Amino acid sequence: MVIQLNPAWRPALLYDRAAVAAGEWWRVWTGHFVHFGWPHFVADTGLLVILGWLLEARHPVFSRVGLVALPAFITAALYWFDPAMLLYGGLSAVNLGLLLFLALQGWQRNWTDWFWPAVLVIYVGEVIFESAQGGRGGGMIRFDDPAVRVATSAHLASAAYALIAWLLGMSRPTKKPGPAGSAPH
């Protein structure tokens, strides 16, 4: 909120491709906390709070590591794979990565539950819609600058991160509890 209340800070904190190339590494993380208007800030921050609460309860390691690693992963993907993305701001890609991981975990817990597959279909549908619209019209949020577009490539990068984390989690052997009262060997 401090960044949102001080719009003059925006240029120094946004992901700016040229500035990152010049060594302004803080932008790898701070760009995700800069928003293009109050509606953008409220939607992104509100979803982050909800996702953080849900993930912290069931997947605290992913939640904590993800809040540090996911912005860096997304920024690296933008830098290396989307050279046309000169500026980026917002938590939507981080949120979508967290949401996708949560949905995959939820579906894995109960493959017959309809809710999590519906979340996944909505996620995929939104990314397809964003791509088809060229970054215009994805979501209902209006930005304070009409030149700002939805960063579909950032959303795809967050999906890749979530899928990798989920697949790594699936490949980990799970510990099965031994019989009650048995001593570890």
C-alpha positions in Angstrom: 0.0 0.0 0.0 2.9 2.3 0.7 3.9 2.1 -3.0 0.4 2.8 -4.1 0.1 5.8 -1.9 3.3 7.2 -3.4 2.8 7.2 -7.2 6.1 9.1 -7.7 7.9 5.9 -6.6 6.4 3.8 -9.5 9.1 4.6 -12.1 11.9 3.5 -9.7 10.2 0.3 -8.7 8.5 -1.1 -11.9 10.1 -3.9 -13.8 11.9 -1.9 -16.5 13.8 -4.1 -18.9 16.5 -1.5 -19.5 17.0 -0.7 -15.8 17.3 -4.4 -14.9 19.9 -4.8 -17.7 21.7 -1.9 -16.2 21.9 -3.6 -12.8 18.8 -2.4 -11.0 18.1 -5.9 -9.6 15.6 -4.8 -7.0 13.1 -4.4 -9.8 13.0 -8.2 -10.2 10.8 -8.2 -7.0 9.5 -4.6 -6.6 7.9 -4.5 -10.0 5.3 -7.0 -8.7 4.2 -4.7 -6.0 3.6 -1.7 -8.2 0.1 -1.3 -9.6 -1.5 0.7 -12.3 -4.3 2.3 -10.3 -6.4 1.5 -7.2 -8.7 -1.1 -8.9 -5.6 -3.0 -10.0 -4.1 -2.7 -6.5 -7.3 -3.8 -4.6 -7.9 -6.8 -6.9 -4.4 -8.1 -6.8 -3.8 -7.5 -3.1 -7.2 -8.9 -2.1 -6.5 -12.1 -4.1 -3.0 -12.4 -2.6 -4.4 -12.2 0.9 -6.9 -14.9 0.2 -4.4 -17.2 -1.6 -1.8 -16.6 1.1 -4.3 -17.6 3.8 -5.3 -20.8 1.9 -1.8 -21.7 1.0 -0.2 -21.0 4.4 -2.6 -23.4 6.0 -1.9 -26.4 3.7 1.3 -25.6 1.8 3.4 -23.2 4.0 6.7 -24.1 2.4 5.4 -23.5 -1.2 3.7 -20.3 0.0 6.9 -18.8 1.6 9.3 -19.9 -1.1 6.9 -18.9 -3.8 6.6 -15.4 -2.6 10.3 -14.9 -3.1 11.1 -17.3 -6.0 7.9 -16.8 -8.1 8.5 -13.0 -8.8 12.1 -13.7 -9.8 11.1 -16.6 -12.0 8.4 -14.5 -13.7 10.8 -11.6 -14.2 13.5 -13.9 -15.6 11.0 -15.3 -18.1 9.9 -11.8 -19.1 13.5 -10.7 -19.5 14.7 -13.7 -21.5 11.6 -14.7 -23.5 9.6 -11.5 -24.0 12.0 -8.8 -25.0 9.1 -6.6 -26.2 7.8 -6.4 -22.5 9.6 -3.2 -21.5 7.6 -2.4 -18.4 5.7 -4.7 -16.0 3.9 -4.2 -12.7 1.4 -6.0 -10.6 0.8 -9.2 -8.6 -1.6 -10.9 -11.1 1.1 -13.3 -12.4 2.2 -14.2 -8.9 -1.4 -14.6 -7.8 -2.1 -16.8 -10.8 0.9 -19.0 -10.1 -0.2 -19.4 -6.5 -3.8 -20.1 -7.6 -2.7 -22.7 -10.2 -0.6 -24.6 -7.6 -3.5 -24.5 -5.1 -5.9 -25.8 -7.7 -3.6 -28.6 -8.8 -3.1 -29.6 -5.1 -6.8 -29.5 -4.5 -7.6 -31.6 -7.5 -4.9 -34.0 -6.6 -6.4 -34.5 -3.1 -9.8 -35.3 -4.7 -9.8 -36.2 -8.4 -13.6 -36.4 -8.4 -14.2 -32.9 -7.0 -15.5 -30.5 -9.7 -14.4 -27.2 -8.1 -10.6 -27.4 -8.8 -10.9 -28.5 -12.4 -13.3 -25.6 -12.9 -10.7 -23.2 -11.5 -8.1 -24.7 -13.9 -10.5 -24.3 -16.9 -11.2 -20.7 -16.0 -7.4 -20.0 -15.7 -6.7 -21.6 -19.1 -9.6 -19.7 -20.6 -8.4 -16.4 -19.3 -4.9 -16.9 -20.7 -6.3 -17.9 -24.1 -8.6 -14.9 -24.0 -5.7 -12.6 -23.1 -3.6 -14.0 -25.9 -6.4 -13.6 -28.4 -7.0 -10.0 -27.4 -3.3 -9.1 -27.5 -3.3 -8.2 -23.8 -6.4 -6.1 -24.1 -9.6 -7.2 -22.3 -8.3 -9.9 -20.1 -10.0 -9.6 -16.7 -12.3 -6.8 -15.6 -9.6 -4.5 -14.1 -9.1 -1.1 -15.7 -5.7 0.4 -15.4 -4.9 4.1 -14.9 -2.9 4.2 -18.1 -4.7 3.1 -21.2 -1.4 2.0 -22.8 -1.0 -0.8 -20.1 -1.8 -4.3 -21.3 -2.3 -7.5 -19.5 1.0 -9.3 -19.4 0.0 -12.7 -20.8 3.6 -13.8 -20.9 4.0 -13.2 -17.2 0.9 -15.3 -16.6 2.3 -18.1 -18.7 5.6 -17.9 -16.7 3.7 -18.2 -13.5 1.8 -21.3 -14.8 5.1 -22.9 -15.7 6.5 -22.2 -12.2 3.3 -23.7 -10.6 3.4 -26.8 -12.8 7.1 -27.4 -12.1 6.5 -27.0 -8.3 3.5 -29.3 -8.4 5.3 -31.9 -10.4 8.3 -31.8 -8.1 6.0 -32.2 -5.2 4.4 -35.2 -6.8 7.8 -36.8 -7.3 8.7 -36.5 -3.7 8.2 -39.7 -1.7 5.6 -39.2 1.0 6.2 -40.4 4.5 3.7 -42.9 5.7 3.2 -43.0 9.5 4.3 -46.2 11.1 2.1 -48.2 13.5 1.2 -46.5 16.7 3.9 -46.8 19.4 6.6 -48.1 17.1 10.0 -46.6 17.4 11.8 -45.2 14.4 14.6 -47.4 13.1 
